[in-house]
Amino acid sequence: MTGVHEAAASWRREIQEELGFTILSDERVSGGDQGTSYRVCLENGLTLFVKRYPHAPRGMAESEVDGLRWLAGGSSPHPWPYSSAQQTLRIAAPRAVGHDWLVLEWIESASPCPDYAHVLGRGLAALHAQPVETFGYAEDNWLAGLPQDNTQTEGWSEFYGERRLRPLVRRACDESILPRGIAVALEKLIEELPMRVGDDEPPSPLHGDLWSGNVMTDDRGLPCLIDPAVYAGHREVDLAMMRLFGGFPEATFDAYHEAYPLSDGWAARVPLYQLYPLLVHVNLFGPSYLSQLESAVRRLRAA
């Protein structure tokens, strides 16, 4: 037990040294599949959110903080040009980061405002409209604990096939999770990606893990993005994941489409861009997600 107590004291001590204030109290709260989260009160009266990553891959905390800063268009080591329009959508603000912990602003949640769905849709459209140069990202990162290869490419079909789909197909096959028939169908779809990915669009800054649990409601009743797995990609990826696990009203998608209309055929591409998160879930949680993956593959093969 001594090692456990020392580890607990270590992160508190590191945060106090980084912020320059004593921690008066910390309380376990929900938040983060890969870490342990706390509501921390400092001697200066400030309340903060702390997430620890004691068992996650080294560098995950730094990647999350970098991703939040990148989405906000601010002080990430990998900035991109952005306009004030993007700031209509709040991004949780980092305060400090260590090798296995991060500190964010504490956001007190309230009931959604009447215009919540429209604010989220317009905000995502503004985010996706910001210019980035190439598909990928300057550094690799993680999605739900699985590594993401973000090696940059000029073409989207190559990036989606070689950086996203094929590595997870191979991983699932190596672990004997993926039936051969589905694996063969997925490989065929990867070969067909140049004909399937839709119109040639410029890359967009993506949240990368945009399910309902990673959009919280702040103290004003407005949406705030948390826990990203960022890279530059096709904007339909974020929107397809939002439809995969539910939780977003149709008014959000209507507001998005009004602000930044999608290319023709987007609805038929939804299952294509759901393949990646479904493969992530198959690799993490096993056969329980195979039926959803098989359904997406079947819909694509029938198109």
PASEBA-1860 file (N, C-alpha, C; in nm, 3 decimals):
! residues 303
1> MTGVHEAA> 0.082/-0.121/0.000/0.000/0.000/0.000/0.085/0.126/0.000 ~ 0.209/0.114/0.043/0.294/0.233/0.048/0.311/0.295/-0.089 ~ 0.331/0.211/-0.190/0.348/0.264/-0.326/0.225/0.338/-0.374 ~ 0.105/0.288/-0.338/-0.019/0.354/-0.378/-0.028/0.492/-0.317 ~ 0.004/0.502/-0.185/-0.002/0.631/-0.117/0.102/0.727/-0.174 ~ 0.219/0.676/-0.206/0.323/0.762/-0.263/0.281/0.815/-0.399 ~ 0.217/0.729/-0.483/0.171/0.773/-0.614/0.063/0.880/-0.600 ~ -0.028/0.859/-0.503/-0.134/0.958/-0.482/-0.077/1.091/-0.438
9> ASWRREIQ> 0.023/1.084/-0.346/0.085/1.208/-0.300/0.164/1.274/-0.411 ~ 0.220/1.195/-0.502/0.305/1.248/-0.607/0.229/1.341/-0.700 ~ 0.113/1.298/-0.752/0.041/1.382/-0.847/-0.012/1.509/-0.780 ~ -0.053/1.498/-0.655/-0.097/1.619/-0.584/0.019/1.717/-0.566 ~ 0.133/1.664/-0.529/0.251/1.748/-0.510/0.293/1.814/-0.641 ~ 0.292/1.736/-0.750/0.330/1.792/-0.880/0.235/1.903/-0.924 ~ 0.106/1.883/-0.904/0.009/1.985/-0.944/0.025/2.111/-0.860 ~ 0.047/2.095/-0.731/0.067/2.211/-0.644/0.190/2.290/-0.686
17> EELGFTIL> 0.297/2.219/-0.720/0.419/2.287/-0.764/0.398/2.357/-0.897 ~ 0.321/2.296/-0.988/0.298/2.354/-1.119/0.209/2.478/-1.110 ~ 0.105/2.472/-1.026/0.009/2.583/-1.018/0.047/2.688/-0.915 ~ 0.131/2.649/-0.818/0.175/2.745/-0.717/0.077/2.764/-0.603 ~ -0.020/2.671/-0.588/-0.117/2.681/-0.480/-0.138/2.544/-0.417 ~ -0.173/2.543/-0.289/-0.198/2.419/-0.216/-0.336/2.364/-0.249 ~ -0.346/2.233/-0.265/-0.475/2.166/-0.283/-0.539/2.149/-0.146 ~ -0.657/2.207/-0.128/-0.729/2.195/-0.001/-0.815/2.069/0.003
25> SDERVSGG> -0.870/2.029/-0.111/-0.954/1.909/-0.115/-0.960/1.853/-0.255 ~ -0.985/1.724/-0.264/-1.009/1.660/-0.393/-1.115/1.554/-0.375 ~ -1.204/1.545/-0.474/-1.318/1.454/-0.469/-1.329/1.379/-0.600 ~ -1.342/1.246/-0.593/-1.357/1.166/-0.714/-1.486/1.204/-0.786 ~ -1.478/1.220/-0.917/-1.595/1.249/-0.999/-1.591/1.160/-1.123 ~ -1.702/1.152/-1.194/-1.705/1.075/-1.318/-1.637/1.154/-1.428 ~ -1.590/1.081/-1.530/-1.528/1.148/-1.644/-1.400/1.080/-1.686 ~ -1.399/1.033/-1.813/-1.277/0.977/-1.870/-1.269/0.826/-1.853
33> DQGTSYRV> -1.280/0.752/-1.965/-1.272/0.606/-1.959/-1.131/0.558/-1.928 ~ -1.030/0.637/-1.966/-0.892/0.593/-1.953/-0.826/0.642/-1.825 ~ -0.893/0.728/-1.748/-0.829/0.786/-1.631/-0.923/0.794/-1.512 ~ -0.870/0.850/-1.405/-0.945/0.875/-1.283/-0.957/1.025/-1.265 ~ -1.079/1.073/-1.240/-1.104/1.217/-1.241/-1.139/1.269/-1.102 ~ -1.104/1.397/-1.079/-1.123/1.460/-0.949/-1.171/1.603/-0.965 ~ -1.249/1.648/-0.871/-1.281/1.790/-0.853/-1.188/1.840/-0.742 ~ -1.102/1.935/-0.778/-0.995/1.980/-0.687/-1.018/2.127/-0.652
41> CLENGLTL> -1.010/2.157/-0.525/-1.022/2.295/-0.477/-0.887/2.344/-0.425 ~ -0.845/2.461/-0.471/-0.717/2.519/-0.432/-0.735/2.626/-0.324 ~ -0.625/2.659/-0.260/-0.629/2.756/-0.152/-0.667/2.896/-0.200 ~ -0.649/2.925/-0.329/-0.685/3.057/-0.382/-0.833/3.066/-0.419 ~ -0.910/2.958/-0.390/-1.052/2.958/-0.417/-1.091/2.900/-0.551 ~ -0.992/2.865/-0.633/-1.020/2.813/-0.767/-1.054/2.664/-0.760 ~ -1.154/2.624/-0.837/-1.191/2.484/-0.851/-1.150/2.435/-0.990 ~ -1.087/2.318/-0.997/-1.034/2.266/-1.122/-1.073/2.119/-1.140
49> FVKRYPHA> -1.064/2.074/-1.263/-1.086/1.934/-1.297/-0.951/1.868/-1.320 ~ -0.925/1.758/-1.253/-0.799/1.685/-1.268/-0.829/1.543/-1.315 ~ -0.756/1.500/-1.417/-0.766/1.363/-1.464/-0.629/1.298/-1.455 ~ -0.626/1.181/-1.394/-0.501/1.104/-1.385/-0.504/0.988/-1.483 ~ -0.386/0.956/-1.538/-0.369/0.844/-1.630/-0.264/0.747/-1.574 ~ -0.291/0.684/-1.461/-0.184/0.602/-1.401/-0.149/0.477/-1.481 ~ -0.241/0.427/-1.562/-0.216/0.302/-1.634/-0.225/0.319/-1.786 ~ -0.249/0.440/-1.833/-0.261/0.463/-1.977/-0.123/0.479/-2.040
57> PRGMAESE> -0.115/0.471/-2.174/0.015/0.490/-2.240/0.076/0.625/-2.206 ~ 0.206/0.627/-2.187/0.276/0.751/-2.156/0.257/0.851/-2.270 ~ 0.226/0.973/-2.235/0.203/1.077/-2.333/0.057/1.104/-2.361 ~ -0.034/1.023/-2.307/-0.176/1.043/-2.335/-0.226/1.175/-2.277 ~ -0.182/1.210/-2.158/-0.225/1.336/-2.097/-0.180/1.454/-2.181 ~ -0.055/1.454/-2.224/-0.004/1.562/-2.307/-0.080/1.571/-2.439 ~ -0.115/1.456/-2.497/-0.188/1.455/-2.624/-0.327/1.515/-2.608 ~ -0.394/1.484/-2.497/-0.528/1.540/-2.476/-0.522/1.691/-2.462
65> VDGLRWLA> -0.427/1.741/-2.385/-0.413/1.886/-2.368/-0.378/1.953/-2.501 ~ -0.286/1.893/-2.575/-0.249/1.948/-2.705/-0.369/1.952/-2.798 ~ -0.451/1.847/-2.795/-0.568/1.842/-2.880/-0.670/1.949/-2.846 ~ -0.692/1.973/-2.718/-0.785/2.079/-2.677/-0.736/2.215/-2.724 ~ -0.607/2.239/-2.709/-0.552/2.368/-2.752/-0.560/2.382/-2.904 ~ -0.539/2.273/-2.974/-0.546/2.277/-3.120/-0.687/2.308/-3.167 ~ -0.787/2.243/-3.105/-0.925/2.271/-3.142/-0.963/2.416/-3.116 ~ -0.908/2.473/-3.010/-0.936/2.612/-2.977/-0.858/2.708/-3.066
73> GGSSPHPW> -0.768/2.654/-3.149/-0.691/2.738/-3.240/-0.587/2.821/-3.172 ~ -0.549/2.781/-3.050/-0.463/2.866/-2.969/-0.320/2.820/-2.960 ~ -0.275/2.792/-2.838/-0.133/2.780/-2.809/-0.081/2.636/-2.817 ~ -0.142/2.553/-2.900/-0.085/2.421/-2.925/0.049/2.436/-2.995 ~ 0.140/2.341/-2.977/0.265/2.344/-3.056/0.239/2.330/-3.207 ~ 0.116/2.294/-3.244/0.082/2.274/-3.385/-0.037/2.362/-3.421 ~ -0.022/2.495/-3.416/-0.136/2.584/-3.439/-0.181/2.583/-3.583 ~ -0.303/2.628/-3.604/-0.355/2.647/-3.738/-0.433/2.777/-3.739
81> PYSSAQQT> -0.443/2.841/-3.856/-0.516/2.968/-3.862/-0.663/2.947/-3.829 ~ -0.721/3.035/-3.752/-0.862/3.022/-3.719/-0.923/3.160/-3.705 ~ -1.054/3.166/-3.718/-1.125/3.293/-3.707/-1.203/3.297/-3.578 ~ -1.249/3.415/-3.541/-1.326/3.429/-3.418/-1.457/3.353/-3.425 ~ -1.504/3.318/-3.546/-1.630/3.245/-3.559/-1.622/3.110/-3.489 ~ -1.503/3.049/-3.492/-1.488/2.917/-3.429/-1.516/2.924/-3.280 ~ -1.491/3.037/-3.220/-1.506/3.048/-3.076/-1.651/3.050/-3.031 ~ -1.747/3.037/-3.123/-1.885/3.019/-3.083/-1.904/2.885/-3.012
89> LRIAAPRA> -1.810/2.793/-3.029/-1.818/2.662/-2.965/-1.708/2.655/-2.859 ~ -1.746/2.634/-2.736/-1.649/2.633/-2.626/-1.568/2.504/-2.627 ~ -1.439/2.517/-2.601/-1.347/2.405/-2.585/-1.294/2.411/-2.442 ~ -1.300/2.299/-2.369/-1.249/2.298/-2.232/-1.105/2.345/-2.229 ~ -1.074/2.437/-2.138/-0.942/2.502/-2.136/-0.846/2.429/-2.042 ~ -0.730/2.384/-2.091/-0.628/2.324/-2.005/-0.560/2.428/-1.917 ~ -0.519/2.385/-1.797/-0.445/2.470/-1.704/-0.303/2.421/-1.678 ~ -0.285/2.289/-1.683/-0.151/2.233/-1.659/-0.153/2.087/-1.701
97> VGHDWLVL> -0.033/2.031/-1.723/-0.024/1.891/-1.761/0.107/1.834/-1.710 ~ 0.101/1.707/-1.669/0.220/1.634/-1.627/0.230/1.505/-1.705 ~ 0.322/1.417/-1.666/0.342/1.295/-1.744/0.225/1.198/-1.733 ~ 0.148/1.201/-1.623/0.034/1.112/-1.610/-0.089/1.181/-1.553 ~ -0.098/1.312/-1.568/-0.215/1.387/-1.521/-0.232/1.514/-1.604 ~ -0.354/1.566/-1.602/-0.381/1.695/-1.664/-0.479/1.771/-1.576 ~ -0.477/1.902/-1.590/-0.566/1.990/-1.516/-0.642/2.077/-1.616 ~ -0.775/2.076/-1.607/-0.860/2.158/-1.692/-0.941/2.253/-1.604
105> EWIESASP> -0.998/2.354/-1.668/-1.093/2.438/-1.598/-1.208/2.351/-1.548 ~ -1.265/2.388/-1.433/-1.384/2.318/-1.385/-1.506/2.382/-1.450 ~ -1.588/2.301/-1.514/-1.707/2.351/-1.582/-1.829/2.297/-1.508 ~ -1.903/2.386/-1.448/-2.025/2.348/-1.377/-2.135/2.330/-1.480 ~ -2.195/2.213/-1.483/-2.294/2.183/-1.586/-2.432/2.234/-1.546 ~ -2.506/2.282/-1.647/-2.642/2.330/-1.628/-2.731/2.266/-1.734 ~ -2.860/2.294/-1.727/-2.954/2.243/-1.827/-2.927/2.312/-1.962 ~ -2.943/2.239/-2.071/-2.920/2.300/-2.203/-3.011/2.421/-2.228
113> CPDYAHVL> -2.955/2.522/-2.291/-3.033/2.640/-2.327/-3.128/2.604/-2.441 ~ -3.232/2.684/-2.465/-3.328/2.651/-2.571/-3.265/2.636/-2.709 ~ -3.155/2.707/-2.735/-3.093/2.707/-2.867/-2.972/2.613/-2.873 ~ -2.962/2.522/-2.776/-2.843/2.438/-2.761/-2.808/2.363/-2.890 ~ -2.906/2.295/-2.950/-2.878/2.213/-3.068/-2.828/2.297/-3.183 ~ -2.883/2.416/-3.200/-2.840/2.503/-3.309/-2.700/2.559/-3.284 ~ -2.672/2.594/-3.159/-2.538/2.645/-3.126/-2.433/2.537/-3.154 ~ -2.463/2.413/-3.116/-2.369/2.304/-3.140/-2.349/2.281/-3.289
121> GRGLAALH> -2.457/2.276/-3.366/-2.445/2.253/-3.509/-2.368/2.363/-3.579 ~ -2.401/2.489/-3.548/-2.329/2.600/-3.611/-2.184/2.605/-3.565 ~ -2.160/2.573/-3.438/-2.023/2.575/-3.387/-1.936/2.470/-3.453 ~ -1.989/2.350/-3.471/-1.914/2.244/-3.539/-1.886/2.281/-3.684 ~ -1.985/2.342/-3.749/-1.965/2.385/-3.887/-1.852/2.487/-3.896 ~ -1.851/2.582/-3.801/-1.744/2.683/-3.800/-1.608/2.620/-3.773 ~ -1.604/2.523/-3.682/-1.479/2.452/-3.654/-1.429/2.379/-3.778 ~ -1.517/2.305/-3.842/-1.478/2.226/-3.959/-1.439/2.312/-4.078
129> AQPVETFG> -1.484/2.436/-4.079/-1.453/2.525/-4.191/-1.315/2.589/-4.180 ~ -1.246/2.569/-4.068/-1.114/2.631/-4.051/-1.011/2.560/-4.139 ~ -0.917/2.635/-4.197/-0.822/2.576/-4.292/-0.707/2.501/-4.224 ~ -0.683/2.381/-4.269/-0.562/2.307/-4.233/-0.502/2.253/-4.362 ~ -0.374/2.226/-4.362/-0.304/2.201/-4.488/-0.313/2.057/-4.536 ~ -0.294/1.960/-4.448/-0.288/1.821/-4.492/-0.367/1.733/-4.397 ~ -0.408/1.617/-4.447/-0.476/1.519/-4.363/-0.376/1.458/-4.265 ~ -0.420/1.442/-4.141/-0.335/1.387/-4.037/-0.307/1.487/-3.929
137> YAEDNWLA> -0.192/1.472/-3.866/-0.155/1.560/-3.756/-0.004/1.550/-3.737 ~ 0.051/1.647/-3.669/0.197/1.651/-3.654/0.250/1.542/-3.563 ~ 0.163/1.487/-3.476/0.205/1.381/-3.384/0.098/1.273/-3.379 ~ 0.139/1.151/-3.349/0.042/1.044/-3.324/-0.026/1.069/-3.189 ~ -0.145/1.013/-3.171/-0.214/1.024/-3.043/-0.297/0.899/-3.019 ~ -0.403/0.908/-2.941/-0.481/0.790/-2.904/-0.629/0.818/-2.918 ~ -0.704/0.713/-2.949/-0.848/0.713/-2.939/-0.889/0.601/-2.846 ~ -0.941/0.640/-2.730/-0.987/0.542/-2.629/-0.877/0.440/-2.593
145> GLPQDNTQ> -0.754/0.485/-2.589/-0.644/0.398/-2.551/-0.577/0.326/-2.665 ~ -0.634/0.330/-2.785/-0.570/0.270/-2.902/-0.488/0.376/-2.975 ~ -0.369/0.340/-3.022/-0.286/0.439/-3.091/-0.346/0.481/-3.225 ~ -0.333/0.610/-3.255/-0.374/0.664/-3.385/-0.249/0.708/-3.461 ~ -0.230/0.649/-3.578/-0.122/0.689/-3.667/-0.169/0.811/-3.745 ~ -0.107/0.926/-3.719/-0.149/1.051/-3.782/-0.052/1.098/-3.890 ~ 0.030/1.007/-3.941/0.123/1.045/-4.047/0.050/1.118/-4.158 ~ 0.097/1.236/-4.191/0.023/1.324/-4.281/0.031/1.278/-4.426
153> TEGWSEFY> -0.082/1.294/-4.497/-0.089/1.261/-4.638/-0.166/1.371/-4.711 ~ -0.147/1.378/-4.841/-0.220/1.476/-4.922/-0.360/1.428/-4.957 ~ -0.380/1.296/-4.963/-0.509/1.242/-5.007/-0.588/1.181/-4.893 ~ -0.719/1.208/-4.890/-0.803/1.158/-4.782/-0.826/1.007/-4.792 ~ -0.851/0.953/-4.910/-0.877/0.810/-4.920/-0.758/0.729/-4.871 ~ -0.638/0.774/-4.901/-0.519/0.705/-4.852/-0.510/0.713/-4.701 ~ -0.535/0.832/-4.647/-0.525/0.847/-4.502/-0.628/0.759/-4.432 ~ -0.753/0.764/-4.477/-0.858/0.688/-4.409/-0.834/0.538/-4.420
161> GERRLRPL> -0.786/0.495/-4.534/-0.761/0.352/-4.551/-0.640/0.303/-4.476 ~ -0.526/0.374/-4.491/-0.399/0.324/-4.439/-0.369/0.367/-4.296 ~ -0.425/0.477/-4.251/-0.397/0.527/-4.116/-0.508/0.493/-4.017 ~ -0.628/0.462/-4.069/-0.741/0.439/-3.980/-0.796/0.296/-3.992 ~ -0.843/0.258/-4.109/-0.913/0.130/-4.120/-0.821/0.009/-4.118 ~ -0.722/0.007/-4.208/-0.641/-0.114/-4.224/-0.566/-0.155/-4.096 ~ -0.507/-0.062/-4.019/-0.439/-0.105/-3.896/-0.533/-0.175/-3.798 ~ -0.659/-0.130/-3.789/-0.751/-0.191/-3.694/-0.807/-0.323/-3.746
169> VRRACDES> -0.822/-0.334/-3.878/-0.861/-0.463/-3.936/-0.753/-0.567/-3.906 ~ -0.629/-0.531/-3.928/-0.519/-0.625/-3.902/-0.508/-0.658/-3.754 ~ -0.525/-0.559/-3.669/-0.517/-0.583/-3.525/-0.626/-0.680/-3.480 ~ -0.748/-0.659/-3.528/-0.859/-0.746/-3.490/-0.839/-0.887/-3.545 ~ -0.782/-0.898/-3.665/-0.752/-1.031/-3.721/-0.643/-1.101/-3.641 ~ -0.541/-1.028/-3.603/-0.432/-1.086/-3.524/-0.481/-1.137/-3.389 ~ -0.583/-1.070/-3.335/-0.639/-1.112/-3.206/-0.754/-1.212/-3.222 ~ -0.776/-1.256/-3.346/-0.883/-1.353/-3.378/-1.021/-1.304/-3.334
177> ILPRGIAV> -1.044/-1.173/-3.346/-1.173/-1.116/-3.312/-1.262/-1.102/-3.435 ~ -1.201/-1.074/-3.549/-1.275/-1.039/-3.669/-1.295/-1.162/-3.758 ~ -1.420/-1.202/-3.785/-1.444/-1.315/-3.876/-1.385/-1.288/-4.014 ~ -1.341/-1.392/-4.081/-1.272/-1.376/-4.208/-1.359/-1.307/-4.312 ~ -1.487/-1.339/-4.316/-1.575/-1.279/-4.415/-1.584/-1.128/-4.402 ~ -1.593/-1.078/-4.278/-1.599/-0.934/-4.256/-1.465/-0.871/-4.290 ~ -1.355/-0.938/-4.253/-1.221/-0.885/-4.283/-1.201/-0.871/-4.434 ~ -1.243/-0.972/-4.510/-1.228/-0.967/-4.656/-1.312/-0.853/-4.714
185> ALEKLIEE> -1.435/-0.837/-4.664/-1.521/-0.729/-4.712/-1.463/-0.593/-4.680 ~ -1.404/-0.579/-4.561/-1.342/-0.452/-4.522/-1.221/-0.420/-4.610 ~ -1.140/-0.519/-4.639/-1.025/-0.497/-4.726/-1.071/-0.454/-4.866 ~ -1.181/-0.511/-4.913/-1.235/-0.472/-5.043/-1.283/-0.327/-5.039 ~ -1.348/-0.288/-4.930/-1.394/-0.149/-4.915/-1.276/-0.052/-4.910 ~ -1.169/-0.093/-4.845/-1.050/-0.007/-4.840/-0.995/0.015/-4.980 ~ -0.992/-0.088/-5.060/-0.944/-0.074/-5.198/-1.034/0.018/-5.279 ~ -1.161/0.023/-5.245/-1.258/0.103/-5.319/-1.271/0.246/-5.267
193> LPMRVGDD> -1.197/0.281/-5.163/-1.215/0.412/-5.100/-1.203/0.530/-5.196 ~ -1.110/0.530/-5.292/-1.104/0.645/-5.383/-1.236/0.673/-5.453 ~ -1.319/0.570/-5.471/-1.448/0.589/-5.537/-1.561/0.612/-5.438 ~ -1.534/0.596/-5.309/-1.640/0.598/-5.209/-1.638/0.718/-5.115 ~ -1.526/0.788/-5.104/-1.513/0.888/-4.998/-1.585/1.019/-5.027 ~ -1.641/1.035/-5.146/-1.715/1.156/-5.175/-1.632/1.260/-5.245 ~ -1.688/1.381/-5.253/-1.621/1.490/-5.322/-1.487/1.524/-5.259 ~ -1.399/1.579/-5.340/-1.267/1.620/-5.294/-1.280/1.747/-5.210
201> EPPSPLHG> -1.280/1.731/-5.078/-1.292/1.843/-4.986/-1.159/1.869/-4.917 ~ -1.134/1.993/-4.874/-1.013/2.019/-4.797/-1.023/1.956/-4.658 ~ -0.911/1.926/-4.596/-0.916/1.869/-4.460/-0.975/1.967/-4.360 ~ -1.040/1.912/-4.260/-1.099/1.991/-4.152/-1.041/1.948/-4.018 ~ -1.031/2.040/-3.922/-0.993/2.001/-3.786/-1.105/1.916/-3.725 ~ -1.073/1.794/-3.684/-1.172/1.704/-3.628/-1.152/1.686/-3.478 ~ -1.263/1.675/-3.406/-1.256/1.635/-3.265/-1.204/1.492/-3.257 ~ -1.259/1.405/-3.340/-1.207/1.269/-3.352/-1.272/1.164/-3.264
209> DLWSGNVM> -1.346/1.207/-3.160/-1.415/1.113/-3.072/-1.547/1.175/-3.029 ~ -1.626/1.216/-3.128/-1.739/1.304/-3.102/-1.867/1.225/-3.078 ~ -1.873/1.160/-2.962/-1.997/1.101/-2.916/-2.055/1.190/-2.806 ~ -2.177/1.161/-2.763/-2.246/1.253/-2.673/-2.174/1.272/-2.540 ~ -2.099/1.171/-2.496/-2.027/1.184/-2.370/-1.913/1.283/-2.373 ~ -1.870/1.324/-2.492/-1.761/1.420/-2.505/-1.808/1.560/-2.544 ~ -1.939/1.582/-2.532/-1.996/1.717/-2.544/-2.076/1.742/-2.417 ~ -2.027/1.830/-2.334/-2.097/1.860/-2.209/-2.166/1.995/-2.219
217> TDDRGLPC> -2.260/2.018/-2.128/-2.331/2.145/-2.121/-2.270/2.229/-2.010 ~ -2.229/2.352/-2.044/-2.160/2.434/-1.945/-2.259/2.510/-1.857 ~ -2.206/2.599/-1.774/-2.289/2.670/-1.677/-2.387/2.765/-1.742 ~ -2.369/2.798/-1.869/-2.462/2.884/-1.941/-2.563/2.804/-2.022 ~ -2.552/2.672/-2.015/-2.640/2.587/-2.092/-2.594/2.567/-2.234 ~ -2.467/2.598/-2.264/-2.413/2.590/-2.399/-2.318/2.471/-2.413 ~ -2.299/2.420/-2.535/-2.213/2.302/-2.554/-2.065/2.334/-2.537 ~ -1.993/2.236/-2.485/-1.849/2.247/-2.465/-1.785/2.113/-2.500
225> LIDPAVYA> -1.682/2.114/-2.585/-1.615/1.992/-2.627/-1.506/1.954/-2.528 ~ -1.497/1.824/-2.497/-1.395/1.770/-2.409/-1.337/1.644/-2.472 ~ -1.225/1.596/-2.417/-1.167/1.463/-2.445/-1.155/1.430/-2.593 ~ -1.080/1.508/-2.670/-1.068/1.484/-2.814/-0.961/1.380/-2.850 ~ -0.967/1.338/-2.976/-0.862/1.254/-3.036/-0.833/1.314/-3.173 ~ -0.771/1.431/-3.174/-0.773/1.520/-3.290/-0.687/1.473/-3.406 ~ -0.726/1.519/-3.524/-0.646/1.515/-3.646/-0.724/1.592/-3.751 ~ -0.661/1.616/-3.864/-0.729/1.679/-3.976/-0.781/1.571/-4.069
233> GHREVDLA> -0.910/1.574/-4.096/-0.969/1.471/-4.179/-1.094/1.521/-4.249 ~ -1.172/1.428/-4.301/-1.298/1.464/-4.367/-1.402/1.494/-4.260 ~ -1.471/1.606/-4.274/-1.562/1.651/-4.170/-1.678/1.554/-4.146 ~ -1.711/1.471/-4.245/-1.819/1.376/-4.227/-1.786/1.270/-4.121 ~ -1.659/1.254/-4.087/-1.620/1.157/-3.984/-1.681/1.194/-3.850 ~ -1.665/1.320/-3.807/-1.724/1.364/-3.681/-1.876/1.347/-3.682 ~ -1.939/1.386/-3.792/-2.085/1.381/-3.800/-2.136/1.238/-3.800 ~ -2.063/1.147/-3.865/-2.105/1.006/-3.868/-2.096/0.944/-3.729
241> MMRLFGGF> -1.993/0.979/-3.654/-1.982/0.925/-3.519/-2.092/0.979/-3.429 ~ -2.131/1.103/-3.449/-2.240/1.161/-3.371/-2.370/1.083/-3.391 ~ -2.389/1.025/-3.510/-2.508/0.947/-3.540/-2.495/0.803/-3.493 ~ -2.375/0.758/-3.468/-2.354/0.616/-3.436/-2.411/0.578/-3.301 ~ -2.384/0.656/-3.198/-2.426/0.621/-3.063/-2.537/0.712/-3.011 ~ -2.597/0.792/-3.097/-2.711/0.872/-3.058/-2.673/0.986/-2.964 ~ -2.776/1.054/-2.912/-2.753/1.159/-2.814/-2.757/1.300/-2.869 ~ -2.770/1.315/-3.002/-2.774/1.448/-3.062/-2.905/1.464/-3.139
249> PEATFDAY> -2.977/1.571/-3.115/-3.103/1.592/-3.187/-3.079/1.624/-3.333 ~ -3.178/1.594/-3.414/-3.167/1.618/-3.557/-3.147/1.766/-3.587 ~ -3.195/1.853/-3.497/-3.178/1.997/-3.516/-3.031/2.037/-3.521 ~ -2.945/1.962/-3.453/-2.801/1.990/-3.459/-2.748/1.971/-3.600 ~ -2.788/1.862/-3.664/-2.742/1.834/-3.800/-2.803/1.932/-3.900 ~ -2.928/1.971/-3.875/-2.991/2.070/-3.963/-2.917/2.203/-3.957 ~ -2.882/2.246/-3.834/-2.810/2.373/-3.819/-2.673/2.365/-3.883 ~ -2.606/2.250/-3.870/-2.476/2.231/-3.934/-2.489/2.244/-4.086
257> HEAYPLSD> -2.585/2.172/-4.142/-2.600/2.169/-4.287/-2.637/2.307/-4.342 ~ -2.714/2.382/-4.265/-2.750/2.518/-4.307/-2.626/2.608/-4.310 ~ -2.538/2.592/-4.211/-2.419/2.676/-4.203/-2.309/2.631/-4.298 ~ -2.296/2.501/-4.321/-2.188/2.446/-4.403/-2.242/2.321/-4.474 ~ -2.314/2.339/-4.584/-2.382/2.227/-4.649/-2.289/2.111/-4.683 ~ -2.339/1.991/-4.663/-2.263/1.871/-4.695/-2.272/1.840/-4.843 ~ -2.173/1.766/-4.892/-2.170/1.728/-5.033/-2.277/1.624/-5.063 ~ -2.318/1.619/-5.188/-2.418/1.520/-5.230/-2.371/1.379/-5.195
265> GWAARVPL> -2.465/1.298/-5.151/-2.436/1.158/-5.118/-2.387/1.136/-4.977 ~ -2.391/1.239/-4.893/-2.337/1.226/-4.757/-2.407/1.115/-4.678 ~ -2.539/1.103/-4.696/-2.613/1.004/-4.617/-2.566/0.862/-4.646 ~ -2.533/0.834/-4.771/-2.485/0.700/-4.807/-2.346/0.674/-4.752 ~ -2.273/0.780/-4.718/-2.137/0.764/-4.664/-2.134/0.752/-4.512 ~ -2.246/0.770/-4.446/-2.247/0.761/-4.299/-2.189/0.628/-4.251 ~ -2.235/0.512/-4.301/-2.175/0.386/-4.254/-2.027/0.374/-4.286 ~ -1.981/0.436/-4.396/-1.839/0.431/-4.431/-1.756/0.496/-4.322
273> YQLYPLLV> -1.803/0.610/-4.272/-1.726/0.682/-4.171/-1.756/0.635/-4.028 ~ -1.851/0.542/-4.017/-1.872/0.476/-3.887/-1.786/0.351/-3.872 ~ -1.723/0.308/-3.981/-1.640/0.187/-3.973/-1.526/0.205/-3.872 ~ -1.464/0.323/-3.872/-1.349/0.342/-3.783/-1.387/0.332/-3.636 ~ -1.485/0.409/-3.586/-1.520/0.391/-3.443/-1.572/0.252/-3.412 ~ -1.640/0.188/-3.506/-1.686/0.052/-3.481/-1.569/-0.045/-3.470 ~ -1.468/-0.029/-3.554/-1.349/-0.113/-3.543/-1.274/-0.088/-3.413 ~ -1.272/0.037/-3.368/-1.213/0.068/-3.238/-1.286/-0.010/-3.129
281> HVNLFGPS> -1.418/-0.009/-3.132/-1.495/-0.078/-3.028/-1.479/-0.229/-3.037 ~ -1.470/-0.282/-3.158/-1.446/-0.426/-3.172/-1.311/-0.463/-3.112 ~ -1.209/-0.383/-3.139/-1.076/-0.412/-3.085/-1.070/-0.396/-2.933 ~ -1.145/-0.302/-2.880/-1.141/-0.278/-2.735/-1.232/-0.372/-2.657 ~ -1.352/-0.400/-2.712/-1.455/-0.468/-2.634/-1.498/-0.602/-2.691 ~ -1.442/-0.640/-2.805/-1.466/-0.773/-2.857/-1.592/-0.789/-2.940 ~ -1.642/-0.913/-2.949/-1.748/-0.948/-3.045/-1.881/-0.876/-3.024 ~ -1.903/-0.813/-2.909/-2.033/-0.749/-2.884/-2.064/-0.639/-2.986
289> YLSQLESA> -1.962/-0.585/-3.054/-1.985/-0.480/-3.154/-1.976/-0.532/-3.297 ~ -1.959/-0.663/-3.313/-1.945/-0.717/-3.448/-2.073/-0.702/-3.529 ~ -2.189/-0.714/-3.465/-2.313/-0.705/-3.541/-2.331/-0.566/-3.601 ~ -2.294/-0.460/-3.526/-2.303/-0.325/-3.581/-2.204/-0.304/-3.694 ~ -2.083/-0.358/-3.677/-1.983/-0.348/-3.782/-2.029/-0.421/-3.908 ~ -2.081/-0.543/-3.890/-2.129/-0.622/-4.004/-2.244/-0.551/-4.075 ~ -2.332/-0.486/-3.998/-2.444/-0.413/-4.057/-2.394/-0.297/-4.143 ~ -2.294/-0.224/-4.093/-2.238/-0.113/-4.171/-2.174/-0.163/-4.299
297> VRRLRAA> -2.100/-0.272/-4.291/-2.036/-0.330/-4.409/-2.142/-0.374/-4.510 ~ -2.247/-0.438/-4.460/-2.352/-0.487/-4.549/-2.422/-0.370/-4.622 ~ -2.447/-0.262/-4.549/-2.510/-0.146/-4.612/-2.420/-0.087/-4.722 ~ -2.291/-0.085/-4.698/-2.198/-0.030/-4.797/-2.186/-0.121/-4.918 ~ -2.184/-0.251/-4.896/-2.173/-0.344/-5.008/-2.298/-0.340/-5.095 ~ -2.412/-0.305/-5.034/-2.538/-0.302/-5.108/-2.556/-0.171/-5.185 ~ -2.475/-0.070/-5.151/-2.491/0.062/-5.213/-2.441/0.064/-5.357
END
